[in-house]
Amino acid sequence: MTHSSLFDLHGKVAVVTGSSRGIGRAIAERLAEHGAKVVVSSRKAEMCEKVAEGIRSKGGEAIVIPCHIAHKEQLRALVEGTLAHWGGIDILVCNAAVNPYFGPSAGISDEAYDRIMNANVRSNFWLCNMVLPIMAERGGGSIIVISSIGGLRGSPWLAVYGLSKAADMQLVRNIAVEWGPKNIRANCIAPGLIRTDFARALWENPEFERKRAAETPLGRIGEPDEIAGAAVFLASQAASFMTGQTMVIDGGVTIGTPMGAE
């Protein structure tokens, strides 16, 4: 294998949920840049089409298949639409997620709890189980679930969200064990605070952003494209012996507080 082929994704088909903006969009764009044929998917087709148009304008290949991940029939349509257009799936990025509640565990309603767990865990479980047999028929594949450092730490504000993200880490471990013999790898990426619309309530609060930056060895929050490179790695031959793992990309916030920040 030559150095230039290590991250080459030509001939691969990638489905990325929640890819109309933020981390999902950055991942879709970078996968396409490395040669993958990308399915851009989120609830709003017009937003997805802007992303797909951008990819195509740079010489990449992309189609749009709208999908609300909470609906099983829409997930099935996403898979079937991809197969109809490109004949297979080699890379699945489960990025779409929700967090309708910000506060302590005791205050969450049953409805909000169910919405978080269903969208962030059950939908990923459904979609992976739909795609895994397809990957096995093609000789292997890579599943990437976007988790969060919230799945590694307790939180008084994001407790149930963190619960769902910890479950995603276990989901990829189970997939890795069950489907490894079919040459299918599954891994999580656990970002820290990233400047996305999803996390806007956190980073738009000047006091919170200053506090987080002070607690982070790199001294700042992250940008969506700083997560995308890890997805390219996990999707490619460069990560051929990596499975069942969680990559933390958080500027160092989970490993310690910088001197002078305490």
Helices and strands as residue ranges (DSSP letters): G 3-5, E 13-17, H 22-33, E 37-41, H 45-57, E 61-64, H 72-86, E 91-94, G 105-107, H 110-117, I 118-122, H 123-137, E 141-146, G 149-151, H 159-179, G 180-182, E 184-191, H 200-203, H 206-215, H 225-235, G 237-239, E 246-249
